[in-house]
Amino acid sequence: QVQLVESGGGLVEAGGSLRLSCTASGRIFSTLSMGWFRQTPDDEREFVAVIAGNGGGSYYADSVVGRFIISRDNDKKTVYLQMNSLKSEETAIYYCAADPYGSSWYRDSSVYDYWGQGTQVTVSS
């Protein structure tokens, strides 16, 4: 099975930037679709971004287009989320997730089989 370990969360001022990392274990990484979600205590888990496996493209939630960039390094088995121009309302726990099947319903958290532990991102005003 795939194990995911996240890092890079922390405290940042509004308008600042932060880069999250998620490193996967296991033999296969390049074929996985890798997604990022975020969640606040009273809300459902929200889709942020996904990058497809096998050299596929990236897709973003409308609210982060132009500010966030998802990327991957298959040699390091790591997916990144570069977050720029952060807003205070984006304070949340951020999770990475893996989908071995490359579902087209990538905005739905239920299609992902593996999840990281989450990393806290706090954006101060």
N, C-alpha and C positions, 0 to 999 in steps of 0.2 A: 504494500500500500504506500501511498504518497504521504509524506509528512511535510508540513509547511511551517516555516519559522519566520516571523516578521521582525523588523527592526526599523528604527528611524523616526518614530513618533517623538513628540515633545511639545514644548511651548514655543509659540511663534507669535509675533505681533501681526495684526491685520495689515494686509498688503505684502507680507513677507512670503518666503518660500520654504519648502520642506521637501525632502526626498525620502520616500518609503522604500524599503526593500523586503523581498520575500524570497527565501531560499528553499528549494525543494530537495527532498531526498528521493531515492529510487533510481532505477536504471534509465527510465524514459522521462524526458522533460520536453523535448522539442515538439512532440506531438500534442501536448496538452494545451487547451485553451486556458488562459490565466486571467482571472478577473479580480477587480477591487470593488468592495462594498463598504458602506459606512452605516453606523447605527448610533442613535441617541437613546437614552433610557426609555422614552415614551413613544418611540417611533419604530416602524418596521425597518428591516434591513434594506438599504437603498443602493441600487446599482450606481457605480461611478464610472468604471471603464473596463474594457476587456481587450486582450490581444489574442488572436487566434494562433493555434499551433500550425506547424508545417508551413511557415512563412506567410501565414494569412494576415489580414489587416486588423486595424484597431477601430474600436467604436466607443463613444463617450456619451454619458448623460448630457442632456442639453445644458444643464446648469454649469458644467465645467468645460465646455468646448472653448478652445482658445487659451485656456489657463493651465490645464493639466495635460501631461503627456505620459502615456504608458509605453514601456519598452521592456525588452528582455535580452538577456545574455545567456544563450543556451550552453555555452562552455562552463559558465558558473552556475547554471541551473537556477537562475535568479530572475525575477520580474521586479520592475521598478515602477513607482508612481511619482513623477515629478509634479509637485503642486506649487503653482505660482499665483501671486495676487490673492492670497488666502483671505477669506471673509470670516467674521466671527461666527456666523451661523453654520459654518462648516466644521465647528468643533464636534467631534464624534470619535468613536472607536472605529478604526479602519481595519478591515479584514481582507486578506487575499484568499483566493479560492481557485481550485483546479477542476476542470471538466475534461475527462478523457475522450468524450464523444463529440466535442465541438458543436454543441447544440446551437441552433439558430435562435433559440429563446434565451439568449445570454443575459437579458435583463432580469430574469427570474432566478432568484437565489436557489430555488429547489433543484435546478439542473446541475449544480456543482456537487461533486462527490467528496471533496476534501477541502478543509478550511484551516487557516492559521488561527492562532490564539487571539489575534487582535492587538493593535497598538494604538494608544491614546494620542490624539492630536487635539491640542487646545490652542485656539486662536484668540488672542486677547484684543480688546478694543482700545 
